[in-house]
Amino acid sequence: MYGRLAVLENTIAGLPDASEFQKKYDKIEANLNVPADQLQKLRDSKDYRYKKLIELKQEIEQENESLEKISAPLSKSISQLGAWRKEWLRDRERWNKWQSSMPEERELDQIKSTFLKANDTIDRALTLILPKLETMLMVQEKAGTIQKRMRSLAADIDGLLLRIKRGILFEESPPMLSSRYFSQFGSGLWLSAQKGMDEISWPGKRFFDRHGWIVVLQGLFAVVVFIAVYRNRRVLDASKRWNFLAARPFAAGLFLSFMTTAFLYEYQGAPATWKLANSVIAGISFARLAGGLIEESWKRQFVYGLVAVFSVNRLISLVSLPLPLIRLYIVLTALAGLFLCVRWAQESSRHKESGRYAKSLRLGSLFLAGIVIAELSGKKGLALYLYGSLIDALATVLVFLLFMYTIHGFVEGLFRTSSLSRLTEDDTDASILRLTRFIDVAVCTLFLLPALLRILVYDSLEGAMKGLLAFGFNMGTHRITVGLVMVAAGILYGTLLISWISQKVLVDKVLVRRHVEMGIRHSIKRLVHYAFIFVGFLLAISALGVEITKLTIMLSALGVGIGFGLQGVVNNFVSGLILLFERPVRVGDFIEFGGSWSEVRSIGLRSTTVQTFDSADIIIPNADLISNRVTNWTLSNRRRRLDIPVGVAYGSDIPVVIETLIACAGGNTMLAETPPPQVLFLRFGESSLHFELRVFVSDVRNSMSVLSELHQEIDRRFREVKIEIAFPQRDLHLRSVDESVMLRPPETAG
């Protein structure tokens, strides 16, 4: 027990000091006063700014995260002290029970002394624990008070945000053509504008302490991209598709660094001034890159105008411009956009560009006209929501399109200039297409769609992400969400990519170098593919929340039905496995099936695809290849014997005929050396002497070509040596003829 007390003293001395937690909580409480005061000012002015409320909510969430991070070691220390307290109290109770059970006799004085020392040790331990525990509990109570205040502020902000959302369609202001609207332009308006300018908060030490690592990461990424583009500018400049990056390496670095860190700033909650600076820099970089990529003048004007309007919108939101000025700005900007959309639509039609541009621009002009009408009629909430959503959504979509276009360029350069080009040298374009398609789906699903939902529906990117991933439906007691479906789809597509890469490496590289037969390579390729697909299917099912054991039970229950209803499919499946393992028919073999010759193109688990010499593809069920008779001309070797019958006229020199036929075969390079050509004198025919030339073709694919060449060579050589190829001859004997058709001599005809 004395040893435990010494350990306890050392351990308690190593615990964090409660005063340190107290200082951190005081700092958080002081930081929390800033958004609380700003929220109170918004309440007093009754001029609620949606984005300002969102910024305040993000600041409160950041402080809450800091509070939770600080409270974690405090809670751990309190739990440890509580456990020690319970442990020593149990020891006191146990010693008291032992002491009460002992008889009170004089000879037990030594035992009583032991009990006194034990109780004294327990008291000393509790004296160490209780003050420390009480101090930390008091500090934790203060943390709870701060957290309650945070929740209260967050609830107030959520209530105001909900009020703004509900009032979008119904919140009205004086119509802009009324005297009430113009009466708002007084001295108080300019004082309000000046007050908004004074309330701008700039990044300080607190910002760089919390977000400094993001700033450093952004700078490093910009430098890395700049160096990479600059060093490969010759390769990029030679490409018509990517030369815009070579001309603007600095803009490429800034744009890509912003895209890779923008979501970090959203999740971490950076100040509005820093977001504005990032947005302006990213907008200028985007305009520079897009200007070098776009050839049509109206499209460049559209991009430049959109970047300018987007930056001005962010600036207006930052300075808290008074509402009458905002309404005037929206009307003027929407009218200018309406005019430009009509003009650009006419220009696009005049240049005979794709019709979707003109239709989109006309649709945009109608949308802007609706914003102008809503603003003029006093529907300020609806007009502001439609205008802000339109500009932010267009800017987001265009930025992501350029980002994905640039990523495609890096992927293509990676595949064509690195060691990956040797791995995919026969299928580089397909490899690039597979990977870029996966990147497009991932970027659109994980980033673009949540960003658009944040603009249209949600208050924050984190809320949009959670809302998107949590959307789904119930299937019994289990809920299938978009997040689970995305994970399952990613697993399936990932296994397909891994399967394809494994096949390329294993089959097209390793087995080819080991000179493995093509049929064996194809069988291994199919088995590897099916194995990966099976594993990917099981992982995807598990990701959806379906237990493998339950799936096994379901498959067992369906076994009887499958056995009766899908006998043909199961039969073909088993036959496919037999074909892959036993390999009586392989890919590339020439078979004779159903009276026609064909080449085996692929062997699947259900059917086999063959191609006839007429280039017709025939799908044969695997069961037919197993149960029926199939002639495989290339199972053991690719040689084939050709039998060429030749008939010569009676009286021909037989040794010369045999020698000539052997010479005809000897000059053909596509014939096998062994066994050598052979000529047989078969029989005496009615009109000819029948010979047969037997030769072996090295490759069965050349059978028809060899047959045609030998026929031509036999005809040529027989003409040279005056050997007549016989043909049937008949003698006609007349018994009676009509006198009217008989030929008469000329002298008697008259």
VOGU-3710 file (C-alpha; in Angstrom, 3 decimals, decimal comma):
1> mygrlavlen> 0,000/0,000/0,000  2,891/2,350/0,719  4,249/1,633/-2,758  0,863/2,487/-4,270  0,839/5,761/-2,375  4,274/6,684/-3,757  3,155/5,851/-7,298  0,007/7,922/-6,755  2,030/10,928/-5,603  4,251/10,772/-8,696
11> tiaglpdase> 1,282/10,290/-11,037  -0,726/13,169/-9,582  2,324/15,406/-9,823  2,450/14,610/-13,552  -1,198/15,514/-14,197  -1,933/18,792/-16,002  -2,395/21,833/-13,835  -5,985/23,053/-13,582  -4,815/26,648/-13,885  -3,588/25,961/-17,422
21> fqkkydkiea> -7,056/24,801/-18,401  -8,504/27,855/-16,669  -6,373/30,184/-18,794  -7,343/28,446/-22,018  -11,032/28,594/-21,114  -10,718/32,293/-20,308  -9,183/32,854/-23,731  -12,013/30,956/-25,443  -14,564/32,965/-23,471  -12,897/36,199/-24,562
31> nlnvpadqlq> -12,848/35,021/-28,183  -16,520/34,127/-27,913  -17,395/37,699/-26,979  -16,545/38,873/-30,510  -19,246/36,889/-32,402  -21,667/37,468/-29,498  -21,262/41,257/-29,787  -21,600/41,148/-33,577  -24,751/39,063/-33,275  -26,208/41,556/-30,820
41> klrdskdyry> -25,455/44,415/-33,226  -27,270/42,560/-36,004  -30,255/42,105/-33,707  -30,296/45,759/-32,767  -30,096/46,906/-36,384  -32,602/44,224/-37,526  -30,589/44,025/-40,731  -29,782/40,329/-40,804  -27,080/39,347/-43,313  -27,219/35,702/-44,297
51> kklielkqei> -23,521/35,278/-45,038  -22,562/37,297/-41,971  -24,622/34,965/-39,801  -22,961/31,980/-41,447  -19,550/33,476/-40,682  -20,518/34,021/-37,044  -21,769/30,460/-36,790  -18,480/29,160/-38,194  -16,532/31,195/-35,639  -18,613/29,714/-32,827
61> eqenesleki> -18,088/26,205/-34,219  -14,328/26,810/-34,299  -14,337/27,881/-30,662  -16,425/24,815/-29,832  -13,864/22,584/-31,532  -11,089/24,283/-29,541  -13,090/23,797/-26,350  -13,579/20,105/-27,045  -9,894/19,684/-27,853  -8,888/21,349/-24,591
71> saplsksisq> -11,525/19,498/-22,561  -10,422/16,059/-23,745  -7,298/15,801/-21,491  -9,211/17,481/-18,636  -11,995/14,896/-18,825  -9,422/12,145/-18,980  -7,688/13,474/-15,845  -11,010/13,794/-14,009  -11,936/10,238/-14,953  -8,563/8,989/-13,715
81> lgawrkewlr> -8,866/10,874/-10,414  -12,402/9,555/-9,944  -11,242/6,006/-10,554  -8,423/6,419/-8,030  -10,851/7,881/-5,480  -13,227/4,927/-5,845  -10,324/2,492/-5,599  -9,029/3,986/-2,311  -12,553/4,229/-0,883  -13,056/0,527/-1,622
91> drerwnkwqs> -9,757/-0,179/0,164  -10,990/1,770/3,244  -14,249/-0,159/3,252  -12,396/-3,463/2,985  -9,993/-2,606/5,840  -12,917/-1,483/8,012  -14,657/-4,805/7,445  -11,497/-6,685/8,391  -11,090/-4,590/11,532  -14,700/-5,075/12,630
101> smpeereldq> -14,381/-8,823/12,248  -11,340/-9,028/14,531  -11,864/-9,915/18,315  -10,925/-7,130/20,765  -8,059/-8,736/22,764  -4,799/-7,308/24,088  -2,562/-9,647/22,095  -3,882/-8,130/18,883  -2,345/-4,668/19,501  0,108/-5,158/16,628
111> ikstflkand> -2,754/-5,887/14,243  -4,577/-2,763/15,431  -1,449/-0,741/14,668  -1,477/-2,160/11,133  -5,100/-1,068/10,680  -4,236/2,440/11,915  -1,355/2,745/9,431  -3,558/1,506/6,585  -6,297/4,040/7,385  -3,682/6,774/7,641
121> tidraltlil> -2,269/5,826/4,231  -5,761/5,848/2,698  -6,452/9,282/4,234  -3,219/10,646/2,775  -4,121/9,259/-0,658  -7,590/10,770/-0,547  -6,046/14,045/0,619  -3,954/14,043/-2,568  -6,865/13,096/-4,826  -9,843/15,125/-3,567
131> pkletmlmvq> -8,435/18,682/-3,796  -7,107/18,020/-7,295  -10,413/16,473/-8,324  -12,488/19,341/-6,878  -10,343/21,958/-8,654  -10,625/20,190/-11,985  -14,384/19,743/-11,542  -14,739/23,468/-10,983  -12,774/24,151/-14,176  -14,901/21,608/-16,044
141> ekagtiqkrm> -18,022/23,333/-14,776  -16,787/26,546/-16,329  -16,208/24,687/-19,604  -19,804/23,477/-19,422  -20,992/27,051/-18,909  -19,026/28,201/-21,967  -20,429/25,347/-24,021  -23,990/26,238/-22,978  -23,358/29,775/-24,126  -22,046/28,505/-27,454
151> rslaadidgl> -25,128/26,359/-27,928  -27,354/29,289/-27,088  -25,610/31,542/-29,596  -25,694/28,805/-32,257  -29,403/28,262/-31,621  -30,064/32,003/-31,971  -28,141/32,099/-35,246  -29,981/29,027/-36,530  -33,274/30,705/-35,676  -32,303/33,830/-37,588
161> llrikrgilf> -31,105/31,771/-40,555  -34,379/29,847/-40,588  -36,264/33,117/-40,430  -34,298/34,419/-43,427  -34,939/31,232/-45,406  -38,652/31,304/-44,683  -38,837/34,973/-45,605  -37,146/34,577/-48,980  -40,465/34,336/-50,817  -42,444/36,621/-48,524
171> eesppmlssr> -39,982/39,236/-47,232  -40,756/42,468/-49,012  -39,310/45,956/-49,223  -40,621/49,118/-50,824  -40,811/48,827/-54,625  -37,798/50,441/-56,209  -39,900/52,853/-58,256  -41,727/54,141/-55,183  -41,003/57,203/-53,067  -40,479/55,038/-49,986
181> yfsqfgsglw> -37,461/53,425/-51,619  -35,838/56,708/-52,619  -36,479/58,114/-49,148  -34,004/55,528/-47,800  -31,131/57,395/-49,472  -30,395/59,768/-46,660  -27,535/60,620/-44,366  -28,217/57,520/-42,275  -27,525/55,315/-45,305  -23,994/56,571/-45,702
191> lsaqkgmdei> -23,363/56,340/-41,970  -24,499/52,722/-42,124  -22,099/52,081/-45,017  -19,251/53,683/-43,073  -20,123/51,564/-40,040  -19,975/48,400/-42,126  -16,524/49,370/-43,361  -15,341/49,932/-39,797  -16,570/46,508/-38,668  -14,353/44,595/-41,124
201> swpgkrffdr> -12,107/42,150/-39,267  -8,654/41,470/-40,648  -6,564/38,302/-40,168  -4,430/38,519/-37,067  -2,198/36,366/-34,913  -5,100/34,160/-33,920  -5,845/33,381/-37,575  -2,265/32,425/-38,419  -1,958/30,346/-35,255  -4,995/28,321/-36,264
211> hgwivvlqgl> -4,763/28,344/-40,065  -1,070/28,923/-40,643  -0,489/25,352/-41,788  -3,115/25,783/-44,532  -1,443/28,995/-45,710  1,948/27,252/-45,819  0,453/24,261/-47,634  -1,183/26,550/-50,175  2,066/28,400/-50,822  4,106/25,206/-51,166
221> favvvfiavy> 1,600/23,670/-53,562  1,597/26,836/-55,694  5,402/26,738/-55,905  5,458/23,015/-56,759  2,898/23,441/-59,550  4,713/26,494/-60,904  8,041/24,616/-61,038  6,417/21,521/-62,592  4,704/23,543/-65,329  7,775/25,691/-65,969
231> rnrrvldask> 10,123/22,717/-66,281  7,760/20,908/-68,676  6,706/24,001/-70,607  8,180/22,690/-73,864  6,178/19,477/-73,669  3,024/21,388/-72,715  3,602/24,061/-75,345  3,836/21,395/-78,051  0,349/20,173/-77,135  -2,539/22,143/-78,605
241> rwnflaarpf> -4,689/21,139/-75,671  -2,355/22,085/-72,827  -0,280/24,965/-74,187  -2,360/27,447/-72,164  -0,660/26,090/-69,006  2,817/26,590/-70,450  2,042/30,238/-71,205  0,743/30,917/-67,677  2,633/28,758/-65,121  2,205/31,268/-62,277
251> aaglflsfmt> -1,568/31,462/-62,785  -1,729/27,660/-62,918  0,084/27,381/-59,589  -2,176/29,917/-57,872  -5,369/28,419/-59,285  -4,575/24,807/-58,403  -3,289/25,737/-54,950  -6,553/27,574/-54,280  -8,628/24,609/-55,466  -6,765/22,167/-53,231
261> taflyeyqga> -7,096/24,324/-50,091  -10,484/26,012/-50,611  -12,344/23,197/-48,878  -9,903/23,295/-45,968  -10,710/26,960/-45,433  -14,418/26,170/-45,602  -14,161/23,443/-42,984  -11,760/25,382/-40,754  -13,704/28,637/-41,035  -11,339/31,349/-42,272
271> patwklansv> -12,214/35,068/-41,886  -14,206/36,713/-44,647  -11,332/39,034/-45,577  -8,983/36,119/-46,172  -11,655/34,289/-48,188  -12,160/37,436/-50,261  -8,432/37,728/-50,973  -8,256/34,075/-51,959  -11,344/34,389/-54,146  -9,983/37,433/-55,986
281> iagisfarla> -6,597/35,790/-56,595  -8,247/32,552/-57,713  -10,660/34,480/-59,946  -7,857/36,358/-61,677  -5,874/33,133/-62,132  -8,972/31,394/-63,476  -9,631/34,225/-65,932  -6,010/34,104/-67,116  -6,099/30,361/-67,719  -9,570/30,376/-69,284
291> gglieeswkr> -8,623/33,306/-71,529  -5,751/31,297/-72,966  -7,954/28,251/-73,457  -11,082/29,859/-74,943  -10,925/31,109/-78,518  -14,373/32,719/-78,915  -14,441/36,356/-77,840  -17,942/36,251/-76,316  -16,973/33,318/-74,101  -13,931/35,193/-72,802
301> qfvyglvavf> -16,125/38,217/-72,108  -18,549/35,965/-70,242  -15,768/34,519/-68,077  -14,206/37,898/-67,327  -17,570/39,427/-66,488  -18,518/36,536/-64,222  -15,206/36,768/-62,332  -15,665/40,513/-61,853  -19,240/40,206/-60,608  -18,326/37,323/-58,285
311> svnrlislvs> -15,481/39,330/-56,722  -17,663/42,427/-56,299  -20,382/40,308/-54,638  -17,863/39,001/-52,109  -16,648/42,543/-51,433  -20,200/43,837/-50,907  -20,914/40,989/-48,504  -17,729/41,805/-46,582  -18,375/45,538/-46,146  -22,057/45,007/-45,219
321> lplplirlyi> -23,338/47,472/-47,809  -26,775/48,921/-46,898  -29,762/47,141/-48,372  -30,966/49,961/-50,701  -27,550/50,091/-52,357  -27,453/46,301/-52,671  -30,850/46,307/-54,378  -29,735/49,002/-56,797  -26,540/47,074/-57,570  -28,484/43,860/-58,221
331> vltalaglfl> -30,888/45,570/-60,635  -28,109/47,278/-62,594  -25,976/44,124/-62,761  -28,937/41,960/-63,782  -29,946/44,419/-66,545  -26,373/44,482/-67,864  -26,233/40,674/-67,744  -29,576/40,415/-69,538  -28,366/42,673/-72,354  -25,081/40,769/-72,696
341> cvrwaqessr> -26,797/37,355/-72,677  -29,067/38,399/-75,564  -26,090/39,804/-77,457  -23,920/36,731/-76,846  -26,756/34,410/-77,911  -27,046/36,278/-81,224  -23,274/36,150/-81,701  -23,202/32,422/-80,985  -25,981/31,784/-83,505  -24,235/33,982/-86,079
351> hkesgryaks> -21,038/31,908/-85,764  -23,113/28,698/-86,069  -21,898/27,295/-82,776  -23,617/24,545/-80,851  -27,251/25,351/-80,174  -26,907/24,650/-76,461  -24,959/27,891/-75,979  -27,676/30,085/-77,469  -30,408/28,244/-75,539  -28,499/28,532/-72,258
361> lrlgslflag> -27,879/32,241/-72,779  -31,527/32,901/-73,603  -32,554/30,931/-70,519  -30,098/33,010/-68,467  -31,571/36,240/-69,849  -35,063/35,107/-68,768  -33,700/34,264/-65,310  -32,097/37,702/-64,993  -35,312/39,340/-66,161  -37,145/37,528/-63,367
371> iviaelsgkk> -34,603/38,867/-60,847  -35,138/42,432/-62,106  -38,916/42,094/-61,891  -38,733/40,613/-58,382  -36,446/43,396/-57,184  -38,476/46,183/-58,739  -41,693/44,809/-57,250  -40,203/44,701/-53,748  -39,429/40,950/-53,397  -35,954/41,680/-52,107
381> glalylygsl> -35,436/38,308/-50,392  -36,298/36,300/-53,500  -34,254/38,551/-55,790  -31,197/38,439/-53,534  -31,395/34,647/-53,213  -31,793/34,078/-56,971  -29,045/36,533/-57,876  -26,512/35,239/-55,360  -27,267/31,595/-56,148  -26,932/32,175/-59,904
391> idalatvlvf> -23,557/33,936/-59,705  -22,080/31,528/-57,135  -23,344/28,411/-58,954  -22,026/29,558/-62,356  -18,645/30,476/-60,897  -18,402/27,173/-59,022  -19,280/25,066/-62,073  -16,852/26,879/-64,391  -14,023/26,702/-61,854  -14,547/22,973/-61,392
401> llfmytihgf> -14,694/22,400/-65,151  -11,325/24,105/-65,605  -9,944/22,265/-62,580  -10,970/18,866/-63,973  -9,701/19,835/-67,435  -6,329/20,678/-65,893  -6,282/17,454/-63,887  -6,917/15,549/-67,127  -3,841/17,221/-68,576  -1,657/16,161/-65,648
411> veglfrtssl> -2,978/12,596/-65,835  -2,302/12,424/-69,562  1,189/13,822/-69,118  1,841/11,345/-66,318  0,837/8,382/-68,460  2,692/9,523/-71,562  5,969/10,703/-70,027  6,523/8,510/-66,945  7,156/4,815/-66,418  3,399/4,225/-66,600
421> srlteddtda> 3,666/4,621/-70,373  5,645/1,361/-70,534  3,039/-0,394/-68,447  0,144/0,737/-70,659  1,956/1,121/-73,955  -0,677/-0,893/-75,838  -3,679/0,728/-74,193  -2,619/4,186/-72,999  -5,705/6,031/-74,243  -8,037/3,575/-72,534
431> silrltrfid> -6,014/3,853/-69,317  -6,260/7,638/-69,340  -9,984/7,451/-70,059  -10,637/5,042/-67,170  -8,689/7,073/-64,631  -10,024/10,478/-65,702  -13,577/9,158/-65,656  -13,060/7,959/-62,094  -11,577/11,334/-61,111  -14,492/13,206/-62,722
441> vavctlfllp> -17,095/11,163/-60,875  -15,223/11,481/-57,570  -14,718/15,252/-57,890  -18,308/15,919/-58,976  -19,808/13,734/-56,259  -17,556/14,608/-53,337  -16,871/18,292/-54,054  -18,919/19,894/-56,833  -22,333/18,590/-55,788  -21,864/19,510/-52,075
451> allrilvyds> -20,610/22,959/-53,136  -23,765/23,525/-55,212  -25,982/22,238/-52,388  -24,261/24,641/-50,008  -25,086/27,510/-52,354  -28,718/26,526/-52,891  -29,854/24,821/-49,672  -27,398/24,409/-46,817  -25,648/26,889/-44,552  -22,181/25,328/-44,703
461> legamkglla> -20,167/22,932/-46,794  -19,982/20,469/-43,926  -23,764/20,504/-43,592  -24,161/20,007/-47,340  -21,769/17,075/-47,279  -23,538/15,456/-44,334  -26,953/16,071/-45,873  -25,911/14,567/-49,179  -24,271/11,515/-47,658  -27,173/10,931/-45,238
471> fgfnmgthri> -29,883/11,077/-47,912  -31,347/7,640/-48,623  -34,166/5,213/-47,954  -34,984/2,426/-45,544  -34,843/-1,195/-46,586  -36,406/-3,090/-43,731  -34,425/-2,250/-40,613  -31,422/-1,110/-42,606  -30,983/2,331/-44,185  -29,297/2,708/-47,553
481> tvglvmvaag> -27,750/6,171/-47,886  -26,007/8,019/-50,684  -22,753/7,754/-48,755  -22,984/3,972/-48,553  -23,869/3,739/-52,245  -20,908/5,975/-53,131  -18,551/3,844/-51,053  -19,889/0,640/-52,642  -19,631/2,111/-56,149  -16,092/3,322/-55,420
491> ilygtllisw> -15,118/-0,147/-54,214  -16,547/-1,790/-57,337  -14,870/0,662/-59,695  -11,656/0,443/-57,702  -11,620/-3,348/-57,981  -12,198/-3,011/-61,722  -9,184/-0,701/-62,002  -7,064/-2,995/-59,838  -8,206/-5,986/-61,873  -7,320/-4,252/-65,115
501> isqkvlvdkv> -3,880/-3,177/-63,832  -3,204/-6,679/-62,468  -4,106/-8,224/-65,805  -1,822/-5,804/-67,645  1,107/-6,472/-65,315  0,632/-10,216/-64,821  -0,592/-11,345/-68,221  0,757/-8,820/-70,713  4,140/-8,402/-69,022  5,162/-11,264/-66,735
511> lvrrhvemgi> 3,618/-14,213/-68,592  4,623/-12,889/-72,008  8,245/-12,663/-70,905  8,039/-16,233/-69,661  6,697/-17,289/-73,092  3,482/-18,711/-71,652  1,036/-19,905/-74,293  -1,635/-17,395/-75,309  -4,514/-19,664/-74,306  -3,067/-20,122/-70,799
521> rhsikrlvhy> -2,538/-16,381/-70,533  -6,140/-15,728/-71,432  -7,427/-18,292/-68,922  -5,324/-16,747/-66,137  -6,504/-13,301/-67,200  -10,171/-14,267/-66,944  -9,718/-16,014/-63,603  -7,882/-13,013/-62,122  -10,645/-10,729/-63,372  -13,422/-12,887/-61,910
531> afifvgflla> -11,578/-13,201/-58,593  -11,247/-9,429/-58,219  -14,857/-8,867/-59,235  -16,039/-11,429/-56,679  -13,976/-9,866/-53,888  -15,114/-6,375/-54,904  -18,744/-7,490/-54,893  -18,418/-8,903/-51,391  -16,703/-5,738/-50,144  -19,366/-3,545/-51,770
541> isalgveitk> -22,146/-5,581/-50,180  -20,409/-5,272/-46,826  -20,064/-1,509/-47,325  -23,828/-1,277/-47,858  -24,287/-2,878/-44,450  -25,345/-6,341/-45,589  -23,670/-9,047/-43,524  -21,936/-11,755/-45,519  -23,502/-14,475/-43,342  -26,977/-13,199/-44,168
551> ltimlsalgv> -26,057/-13,089/-47,834  -24,927/-16,703/-47,626  -28,236/-17,693/-46,053  -30,145/-15,852/-48,777  -28,142/-17,547/-51,506  -28,729/-20,921/-49,871  -32,467/-20,245/-49,734  -32,458/-19,272/-53,399  -30,377/-22,304/-54,347  -33,372/-24,522/-55,005
561> gigfglqgvv> -35,075/-21,893/-57,150  -31,889/-21,228/-59,052  -31,402/-24,941/-59,593  -34,812/-25,302/-61,256  -35,282/-21,925/-62,914  -31,748/-21,289/-64,127  -30,572/-24,748/-65,069  -29,302/-23,579/-68,440  -27,389/-20,648/-66,944  -25,835/-22,822/-64,245
571> nnfvsglill> -24,968/-25,468/-66,837  -23,265/-22,886/-69,031  -21,465/-21,430/-66,007  -20,057/-24,809/-64,982  -19,166/-25,533/-68,606  -17,331/-22,204/-68,737  -15,248/-23,187/-65,734  -14,452/-26,510/-67,412  -13,354/-24,698/-70,564  -11,105/-22,376/-68,558
581> ferpvrvgdf> -9,500/-25,108/-66,461  -9,485/-28,113/-68,793  -8,906/-25,936/-71,865  -10,144/-28,155/-74,698  -10,852/-24,916/-76,549  -8,682/-21,835/-76,111  -8,699/-18,264/-77,330  -7,100/-18,131/-80,769  -7,936/-21,743/-81,641  -9,518/-22,610/-84,992
591> iefggswsev> -12,468/-24,917/-84,527  -15,006/-26,565/-86,753  -18,429/-26,487/-85,140  -21,809/-26,887/-86,756  -20,262/-27,353/-90,186  -18,388/-24,006/-90,230  -14,863/-22,912/-89,470  -14,300/-20,146/-86,930  -11,702/-18,649/-84,597  -12,282/-18,506/-80,843
601> rsiglrsttv> -12,276/-14,860/-79,761  -13,242/-14,976/-76,082  -14,381/-17,494/-73,487  -16,763/-16,222/-70,836  -18,460/-17,919/-67,930  -21,730/-18,216/-69,844  -20,843/-18,279/-73,530  -17,980/-18,346/-75,989  -17,626/-15,901/-78,864  -16,222/-17,181/-82,169
611> qtfdsadiii> -15,665/-15,373/-85,451  -16,125/-17,038/-88,821  -13,986/-16,348/-91,863  -16,835/-14,099/-93,042  -16,161/-11,864/-89,971  -19,454/-12,879/-88,401  -19,450/-13,191/-84,600  -21,299/-16,233/-83,269  -22,223/-16,649/-79,591  -22,088/-20,307/-78,575
621> pnadlisnrv> -23,335/-21,437/-75,129  -20,518/-23,121/-73,235  -22,633/-26,225/-72,646  -22,784/-26,846/-76,414  -18,987/-26,855/-76,660  -18,781/-29,385/-73,831  -21,600/-31,726/-74,854  -21,284/-31,629/-78,685  -18,518/-32,740/-80,994  -16,046/-29,962/-81,757
631> tnwtlsnrrr> -13,082/-30,245/-84,120  -10,174/-28,221/-82,782  -7,584/-27,834/-85,504  -5,052/-26,137/-83,220  -5,359/-27,992/-79,902  -1,994/-29,816/-79,955  -0,323/-27,859/-82,786  -1,214/-25,333/-85,453  -0,305/-27,501/-88,437  -2,858/-28,801/-90,897
641> rldipvgvay> -2,589/-31,249/-93,767  -3,848/-30,196/-97,190  -4,850/-32,835/-99,740  -4,762/-31,495/-103,299  -6,188/-33,902/-105,968  -4,666/-33,624/-109,459  -5,787/-35,480/-112,602  -3,472/-35,781/-115,667  -4,164/-37,181/-119,094  -3,400/-40,758/-120,030
651> gsdipvviet> 0,013/-41,046/-121,560  1,650/-38,519/-119,195  5,072/-39,360/-117,769  4,237/-40,434/-114,181  7,736/-39,779/-112,648  7,733/-36,286/-114,161  4,271/-35,639/-112,719  5,387/-36,708/-109,237  8,621/-34,708/-109,465  6,765/-31,592/-110,643
661> liacaggntm> 4,226/-31,788/-107,824  7,019/-32,163/-105,243  8,767/-29,108/-106,751  5,549/-27,089/-106,541  5,313/-27,776/-102,826  9,013/-27,253/-102,157  8,979/-23,618/-103,190  6,269/-22,554/-100,715  7,657/-21,011/-97,515  4,427/-21,399/-95,522
671> laetpppqvl> 4,651/-25,201/-95,575  6,150/-27,215/-92,727  9,536/-28,817/-93,315  8,494/-32,014/-91,553  6,815/-34,128/-92,605  7,890/-33,371/-96,191  5,422/-33,087/-99,099  4,138/-36,418/-100,420  2,601/-37,368/-103,786  0,415/-40,491/-104,156
681> flrfgesslh> -0,745/-42,157/-107,370  -4,237/-43,123/-106,298  -6,017/-44,765/-109,260  -6,810/-44,918/-112,950  -9,860/-42,838/-113,678  -12,190/-42,805/-116,640  -10,500/-39,851/-118,277  -7,384/-39,216/-116,159  -4,698/-40,572/-113,913  -5,515/-39,511/-110,311
691> felrvfvsdv> -2,691/-38,147/-108,130  -2,877/-36,459/-104,702  -0,377/-33,946/-103,279  -0,261/-33,986/-99,465  1,428/-31,120/-97,633  1,413/-29,744/-94,070  0,775/-26,027/-93,467  2,759/-24,504/-90,570  -0,166/-22,352/-89,431  -3,756/-23,320/-90,045
701> rnsmsvlsel> -4,626/-19,670/-90,632  -2,671/-19,814/-93,909  -4,517/-22,839/-95,280  -6,548/-21,058/-97,962  -3,597/-18,902/-99,046  -1,350/-21,957/-99,395  -4,041/-23,844/-101,288  -4,452/-20,980/-103,760  -0,692/-20,603/-104,282  -0,200/-24,331/-104,831
711> hqeidrrfre> -3,002/-24,436/-107,404  -1,393/-21,592/-109,324  2,070/-23,162/-109,097  0,813/-26,573/-110,310  -0,918/-25,008/-113,307  2,196/-22,986/-114,215  4,666/-25,860/-113,920  2,415/-28,313/-115,758  2,274/-25,886/-118,683  6,065/-25,616/-118,669
721> vkieiafpqr> 6,648/-29,385/-118,792  3,717/-29,997/-121,209  1,682/-32,081/-118,768  -1,988/-31,987/-119,672  -4,504/-31,714/-116,865  -7,211/-34,118/-117,971  -10,881/-33,369/-118,282  -13,780/-35,723/-119,130  -14,120/-36,641/-122,867  -17,104/-38,349/-124,560
731> dlhlrsvdes> -17,596/-40,034/-128,018  -21,015/-39,567/-129,694  -22,435/-42,365/-131,881  -25,500/-41,603/-134,123  -27,847/-44,421/-135,158  -30,442/-42,527/-137,284  -30,643/-38,939/-138,588  -33,405/-37,062/-140,338  -32,541/-36,380/-143,968  -33,594/-32,722/-143,665
741> vmlrppetag> -30,727/-32,003/-141,267  -28,063/-33,984/-143,088  -25,214/-32,056/-144,669  -25,044/-32,344/-148,464  -22,167/-31,669/-150,810  -22,287/-28,198/-152,421  -22,616/-29,552/-155,947  -25,807/-31,489/-155,173  -27,414/-28,908/-152,943  -28,676/-26,921/-155,950
//
